Amino acid sequence: MHIGVEKEGKSIARYWDKARNAYCIKILPGEYYYTNENEYISTTLGSCIAACIWDEKHKVGGMNHFMLPATEKSDTDVTWGDVPTDAARYGNYAMEYLINELLKHGGEKEDFQVKLFGGGKILEGLGNVGERNANFVLDYVRMEGLKLISQDLGDVYPRKVLFDPLSGRAWMKRIRDSADKTLAAREKAYSKTINVEPVSGDIDLF
């Protein structure tokens, strides 16, 4: 049974990966996806964070993609520009939503394993948003008692991440050309909306 998630009636992007003979779901900032099927999840990160969380024993896993560490607003009060109630763009809600869905669909918290990616500083003038994101998610994982398997956080380059949510295997590509136009535009957009108040483990590079 497919158990993905949709955002306000708009399906998350899905395409067929011929090399892996499986569907791949591409998530954007503020989105998350969970499944118990043979699917892959991918995203591209600048200063954002993606947390890959899976329960290999109970065969369910997922990935989120968040833009800022946390907000104290209730999820129904969060707005982002002209997008209402988009709370999953903040780390506290992105983590909570994904973990709750994994629990509802058979996962056990004591069996959760985590891999973390992102938090790069790819443009000057954005302050330490990536560092704040990385510090937040490391603190969150520690406080929740989750098992951190590996991380690739910080530095100055964007990343592309591909994740197998059933096995926990992850592939990461460092984008050496930080002039990537899509990412650069996205990072500049963050700077207008933000209210400023080494690879380890079994991650494959591709």
N, C-alpha and C positions, 0 to 999 in steps of 0.2 A: 504493500500500500504506500502510495506517495503521500508524504506529510509535509509538504513545503509551506511557505507562508506568502501571502499576497499583501500588498500595501494599498489600502483604500481603493480596492477594485482593480488596481493595475498589476498585472502579473510581472514577477521578476523575470528578467531576461534568461532564456534557456536556449542552448544550441547543442547540436550533435557533434561530439568529438570523435572523429573517425579513428584517430590514433589509439584512443582508449576504449572505443566501442561502447561509449556511455554518454549520457547527457551531462552537460556542464552548465551550471547556473552561475551567472555573473551578477554579483551584488555591488551596489553603489553606496555612497555615504548615507547613513540612516537606515540601511536595510540589514536584514539578517535572514538566514535560511537554515533549516534543519531537515533532516531526512533519515529514513531507515532503508533507503534504496541504494542501488549501485549507481550513484551519481557523484559528480565532482562539483566543487564550489570554487569560484575564482574571484579575485578582485585586484585592483591596482591602488597602491597607497603612496601618499606623500607624507604629510605630517599626521595623517590619520592612523588609527590602529585597527588591525583585524585580530580578533581572538578566535582561534580554532579550538573547539571543545568537543570531545567525543568520549563515548563510553563503549569501549571495544567489547566488553563482556555482554552488554545488552544491545549492541549493534544499532546505535543511534548517535548522531553527531551533527554539528553545524558550525557556522561561521557568522560573525557580525562585522560591521565596519562603522566605526564611530569617529566623530570629528573633534570633539572636545571632551575633557575629562568628566565633568559632572555638573549637575545643576540641582539646586535645592527646590526648584519649582515642582509642583505635582505634574505628572505626565500630561494631564488634560490642559494645563496652563502653558505648556511649552509651545512657543511659536518660533519659526525660523524664517525671517523675511516675510513672505506672504504665504508660507506653508504652515498651516495650523497643526498642532498636536503631533509634531514630528520628534518625539522625545528620544527615539533611538539614535539620534545624532549625538547624544551625550552618552559617555561611557557608562555611567551608573545604570541608565535604563537599557542600553544595548546589552550589557552583561546580564542584568536581571531578566530581561525578556527571553534571551536565548537559553539561559539556564532553566528558567521555569518551563519552557517548551520541552526541553530535553527531559526534565523530570516528569512532565505530564505524559510523555510518550515512551516511558519505560526505563529511562536512565536512572542511575543511582549516584547521588552526589559523591559518595566515597570512591566511586569508580571513575569519576571524571578525570580526564587528562587534558592538558592545555598546551598549545603552542601560540606564541605571540609574535606579531610582525608589525613593522611600521615605525612611526614617530620620527621620520627623517626631517631634516631642515633643508628643504630643497630650494627655498627662495629667501634672499635676504629681506629683512624688514618685517618678518612675521613673528619676531620675538622667539620665545621658547615653547611654542604650542606643542611641537612634537615631543619635546622633553617632558612637558606636563602630562601629555597623554600617556607616555611610557611609564612615568612614575605612578600615575593613577592606576593603570592596569596591573602593574606589579604589586602595588599595595592591595588592590582588590583581591587578586588571586591569593595572596598570602593571608589576608584577613578571613577569606571564605574557606581556607583550608584546602584549596584545590591543588592538584599535583601538576606543577609546572615542569614540562618535559624539555622544552627548548624555547629559545627566543632569538629574534634578530631585530633589535630596536635601536633607534637613534641614527647617527651618522648623517650623511648629507645627500643620500641618493633615494630616489623612489624605488618601489618594489612591486613586482607582480607576483601574486601568490596563487597557487593551485592546491586544493586540499581534498583528500579522500576522507569523508566524514565517518566511514565505517572502520577503517584500519588506523586512522590517525596519521597516515603518511602525508607529508607536505613537500611541495616543490616551490622554490623561490628563485626569481630572476631579479638581479639588481639592474636597474635601468641607469646606465652610466651617463646617458645624455639627459641631464636634468632640465634641458630646454623643451622637453615634451610639452607640446602646446596645450593639450587637454588638461594635464596635471597642473601646469603653470596657471592656467585660467581658473581652475578650481581652487588652487591655493590662494590666489588673489581675491577670489570671492569670499573665502573664509575670513580674510583680513578685514573685510568690510562689515562682516556680521558678528565677529567675535567681540564680546564685551570683556576687555582684558581686565579684570579685577585681579661581538664576534660570533658567528653562528655556533650554536651548541646543540647537541642532540641529533636526532636522525632527520635533518632537513636536507633535501637534495637541491642542489643548484642546477638550473637548466637554462 
